[in-house]
Amino acid sequence: MSSITFLGHASFQVNTPDGQTVLIDPWFTDNPKLPADLKANLHADLILITHGHDDHLDRNLRDLAAKTGASIVAQAQVRFFLASQGVKNLEAMNKGGSITVKGFKITMTLAYHSSHITLPPTDTGYFHEAVGYVLETPDGLRIYFAGDTALFGDMRLIGELYRPHIAVLPIGDRFTMGPREAAYAVRLLGVSHIIPMHYGTFPALTGTPEQLDAETADLPHLNIHVLQPGETLDTSAIGGA
């Protein structure tokens, strides 16, 4: 069964039994939470980017993409930027659509979060909205990566349509959902397993897993998997084929 490794902040790695690797929002150059051994050995067959903020779109992604030959899925303006930087193997899609790449089924979902790409030296451009993804691995594990987002009612539709086994939700507050909103998202999605992310990296991100646990105390079926950077979740008892 596929596994999920937390790379710190909002970055994740999914490994499949057949040896494939997916990176979601790989932030590796300046990520203070990414363990050095993982940073030195990053590999990818597929990369998913939710939006262009610096803590999700690494400034050296072009080098990683060239080294690994990974296929890259991104929102339109992010994809245009990457193409302008010479990045290859870009997969075109938009919110609401699904594609299959290297045996992975990918659905691009709504997310409510404005974004831009910082261009050297200080300008910004490629303004865009963020997205989320439902990733289904070749062995049938379905993971909802919400990305940076506010709470929104259509999370219920994501739960009903795609039935994720695991939801990866931001809880840091201020720039995304906090624990209170994430707890409501759990109810909309109808999931039994969640991984909190995008918290604790900087002082402004004040939401905590303990607060999330308190907000979901009435949900005895819920499993909150609090992963430390570099820690891997074995999903064999969660779902999939």
DODO-137187 format. One line per 4 residues: number of its first residue (from 0); for each residue x, y negated, z of C-alpha. Coordinates in nm, 4 decimals, decimal comma, m for minus. Each point is the difference from the previous one (the first is absolute). Layout:
<drenlums>
NUM) X/Y/Z | ... .
</drenlums>
This chain:
<drenlums>
0) 0,0000/0,0000/0,0000 | 0,1176/m0,3540/m0,0708 | 0,1565/m0,2073/0,2769 | m0,0004/m0,3729/0,0793 .
4) 0,3084/m0,1810/0,1319 | m0,0196/m0,3497/0,1474 | 0,2778/m0,2235/m0,1334 | m0,0781/m0,2905/0,2308 .
8) m0,2395/m0,2966/m0,0173 | m0,2287/0,0919/m0,2929 | 0,2230/0,2346/m0,1991 | m0,0695/0,3705/m0,0362 .
12) 0,1368/0,3057/m0,1749 | m0,2157/0,2948/m0,1055 | 0,1739/0,3290/m0,0770 | m0,1696/0,2910/m0,1729 .
16) 0,0771/0,3722/0,0286 | 0,1245/0,0029/m0,3604 | 0,2691/m0,2566/0,0817 | m0,1561/m0,3225/m0,1279 .
20) 0,0247/m0,3282/0,1898 | m0,2316/m0,3007/0,0008 | 0,1024/m0,3312/0,1551 | m0,2691/m0,2473/0,1022 .
24) 0,1116/m0,3630/0,0342 | 0,3657/0,0953/0,0465 | 0,1644/m0,2895/0,1868 | 0,3573/0,1109/0,0443 .
28) 0,2386/m0,2938/m0,0412 | m0,0923/m0,2103/0,3044 | m0,2415/0,2269/0,1869 | 0,1125/m0,0150/0,3657 .
32) m0,1932/0,3177/0,0833 | 0,1320/0,2277/m0,2765 | 0,2504/0,2558/0,1353 | 0,3386/m0,0283/m0,1692 .
36) 0,0125/0,3654/m0,1049 | m0,3310/m0,0292/m0,1841 | 0,1038/m0,3261/m0,1629 | 0,3108/0,1671/m0,1384 .
40) m0,1899/0,2951/m0,1454 | m0,3144/m0,1456/m0,1532 | m0,1369/0,1975/m0,2925 | m0,3214/m0,0359/m0,1933 .
44) m0,1922/0,1638/m0,2798 | m0,2861/m0,2479/0,0424 | m0,0215/m0,3436/0,1653 | m0,3231/m0,1782/0,0960 .
48) 0,0066/m0,3748/0,0697 | m0,2982/m0,1642/0,1713 | 0,1093/m0,3637/m0,0464 | 0,2957/m0,2282/m0,0540 .
52) 0,0866/m0,1342/0,3434 | 0,3644/0,0498/0,0918 | m0,0758/0,2609/0,2666 | m0,1752/0,2199/m0,2582 .
56) 0,1792/m0,0725/m0,3282 | 0,3686/0,0438/0,0696 | 0,2287/m0,2482/m0,1752 | 0,2183/0,2897/m0,1166 .
60) m0,2829/0,2214/m0,1245 | 0,1386/m0,0271/m0,3545 | 0,3185/0,1769/0,1089 | m0,1901/0,2767/0,1787 .
64) m0,2270/0,0487/m0,2996 | 0,2947/0,0187/m0,2388 | 0,1843/0,2460/0,2240 | m0,2942/0,2334/0,0491 .
68) m0,1954/m0,0401/m0,3258 | m0,3190/m0,0179/0,2060 | m0,3337/m0,0878/m0,1523 | m0,1371/m0,3176/0,1601 .
72) m0,3637/m0,0922/0,0584 | m0,0775/m0,3610/0,0904 | m0,2639/m0,2696/m0,0231 | 0,0040/m0,1903/m0,3321 .
76) 0,1942/m0,3138/0,0946 | 0,2532/0,2033/0,1988 | 0,0410/0,2272/m0,3007 | 0,0557/m0,3001/m0,2284 .
80) 0,2682/m0,1294/0,2358 | 0,1745/0,3358/0,0154 | m0,0065/0,0267/m0,3783 | 0,1609/m0,3446/m0,0227 .
84) 0,2806/0,1355/0,2200 | 0,0617/0,2900/m0,2358 | m0,1699/0,2678/0,2099 | m0,1093/0,3017/m0,2061 .
88) m0,2613/0,2753/0,0394 | m0,2785/m0,2366/0,1110 | m0,3497/0,1502/0,0082 | m0,2827/m0,2381/m0,0907 .
92) m0,3223/0,0139/0,1985 | m0,2335/m0,2249/0,1977 | m0,2320/0,0073/0,2992 | m0,2753/0,2587/m0,0298 .
96) 0,1907/0,2220/m0,2411 | 0,1697/0,3365/0,0461 | 0,2952/0,1557/m0,1797 | 0,2040/0,3170/0,0343 .
100) 0,3789/m0,0329/0,0028 | 0,2331/0,2979/0,0511 | m0,2836/0,2008/0,1504 | m0,1088/m0,2733/0,2445 .
104) m0,3453/m0,1498/m0,0347 | 0,0098/m0,3712/0,0806 | m0,3004/m0,2249/0,0534 | 0,0599/m0,3731/0,0400 .
108) m0,2400/m0,1470/0,2540 | m0,1034/m0,3408/0,1229 | 0,2010/m0,1827/0,2638 | m0,0620/m0,3499/0,1313 .
112) 0,3334/m0,1774/0,0323 | 0,1459/m0,2807/m0,2089 | 0,3557/0,0369/m0,1212 | 0,2788/m0,1412/m0,2117 .
116) 0,3535/0,0883/m0,0996 | 0,2878/m0,2138/0,1243 | 0,2278/m0,0983/m0,2859 | 0,3579/m0,1201/0,0495 .
120) 0,0963/m0,2333/0,1451 | m0,3208/m0,1144/0,1731 | m0,2841/m0,0050/m0,2530 | m0,3029/0,2254/0,0062 .
124) m0,1958/0,1461/m0,2867 | m0,2080/0,2914/m0,1269 | m0,2850/m0,0774/0,2410 | m0,2287/0,2976/0,0456 .
128) m0,2269/0,2011/0,2265 | 0,1275/0,3084/0,1757 | m0,1286/0,3521/m0,0608 | m0,0201/0,3285/0,1848 .
132) 0,0301/0,3580/m0,1251 | m0,1534/0,3387/0,0497 | 0,2766/0,2478/m0,0785 | m0,0878/0,3644/m0,0574 .
136) 0,3033/0,2271/m0,0024 | 0,0298/0,3056/m0,2254 | m0,0810/0,2200/0,3008 | m0,3252/m0,1879/0,0642 .
140) 0,0855/m0,2330/0,2898 | m0,1826/m0,3327/m0,0307 | 0,1540/m0,3030/0,1695 | m0,1509/m0,3482/0,0048 .
144) 0,2710/m0,2666/0,0159 | m0,1955/m0,3151/0,0759 | 0,2972/m0,2328/m0,0473 | m0,0183/m0,3472/0,1517 .
148) m0,3692/m0,0742/0,0268 | m0,2829/m0,1480/0,1977 | m0,2891/0,2196/0,1022 | m0,2628/0,0313/m0,2732 .
152) m0,3294/0,1870/m0,0206 | 0,0847/0,1932/m0,3157 | 0,2410/0,2116/0,2007 | m0,3112/0,2075/0,0556 .
156) m0,0128/0,0671/m0,3745 | 0,3675/0,0984/m0,0007 | m0,0789/0,2530/0,2709 | m0,3083/0,1340/m0,1770 .
160) 0,1509/0,0182/m0,3499 | 0,3538/0,1190/0,0655 | m0,0270/0,1646/0,3435 | 0,3567/m0,0635/0,1148 .
164) 0,1437/0,2410/0,2536 | 0,2210/m0,2753/0,1442 | m0,0279/m0,3796/m0,0002 | 0,3069/m0,2204/0,0394 .
168) m0,1239/m0,3290/0,1441 | 0,1648/m0,3289/0,1007 | m0,0577/m0,1025/0,3616 | 0,2423/m0,2896/0,0534 .
172) m0,2617/m0,2791/m0,0112 | 0,0598/m0,3610/m0,1133 | 0,0766/0,0930/m0,3626 | m0,2087/0,3206/m0,0222 .
176) m0,2549/0,1904/0,2010 | 0,0676/0,0293/0,3692 | m0,0881/0,2969/0,2222 | m0,3645/m0,1074/0,0371 .
180) m0,0537/m0,0197/m0,3755 | 0,1987/0,3167/m0,0667 | m0,2220/0,1845/0,2484 | m0,3038/m0,1102/m0,1986 .
184) 0,1725/0,1058/m0,3234 | 0,0375/0,3489/0,1468 | m0,3765/0,0145/0,0458 | m0,0671/m0,1196/m0,3547 .
188) 0,2462/0,2472/m0,1506 | m0,1173/0,2947/0,2085 | 0,3559/0,1295/0,0387 | 0,1305/0,2181/0,2821 .
192) 0,3698/m0,0819/m0,0467 | 0,1634/m0,3402/m0,0232 | 0,3526/m0,1390/m0,0012 | 0,0357/m0,3598/0,1221 .
196) 0,2523/m0,2239/m0,1750 | 0,1040/m0,3631/m0,0504 | 0,0385/m0,0766/0,3695 | 0,2840/m0,0789/0,2383 .
200) 0,2584/m0,0826/m0,2673 | m0,0156/m0,3721/0,0789 | m0,1303/m0,1822/0,3121 | m0,2973/m0,1390/m0,1943 .
204) m0,1342/0,3534/m0,0589 | m0,1538/0,0470/0,3425 | m0,2418/0,2902/m0,0544 | 0,1010/0,3285/0,1626 .
208) m0,0919/0,3680/m0,0245 | m0,1071/m0,0157/0,3649 | m0,2572/m0,2657/m0,0866 | m0,1185/0,2103/m0,2925 .
212) m0,0334/0,2997/0,2304 | m0,2132/m0,2050/0,2386 | m0,2200/m0,1272/m0,2844 | m0,0643/0,3577/m0,1184 .
216) m0,0466/0,1617/0,3418 | m0,3568/0,0969/m0,0983 | 0,1271/0,2067/m0,2963 | 0,1206/0,3277/0,1528 .
220) 0,0555/0,1546/m0,3442 | 0,2530/m0,2657/m0,0990 | 0,3713/0,0827/m0,0140 | 0,2272/m0,3057/0,0045 .
224) 0,3450/0,0988/m0,1245 | 0,2422/m0,2617/0,1313 | 0,3178/0,0664/m0,1959 | 0,3385/m0,1422/0,0856 .
228) 0,2177/m0,1153/m0,2931 | 0,1520/0,3120/m0,1530 | m0,2600/0,2309/0,1553 | m0,1885/0,2442/m0,2251 .
232) m0,3591/0,1147/0,0349 | m0,0635/0,3626/m0,0902 | m0,3424/0,0008/m0,1662 | m0,0479/0,3766/m0,0185 .
236) m0,2767/m0,0092/0,2599 | m0,1720/m0,3073/m0,1446 | m0,1257/0,0783/m0,3485 | 0,0713/0,0621/m0,3642 .
240) 0,0316/0,3284/m0,1829 .
</drenlums>
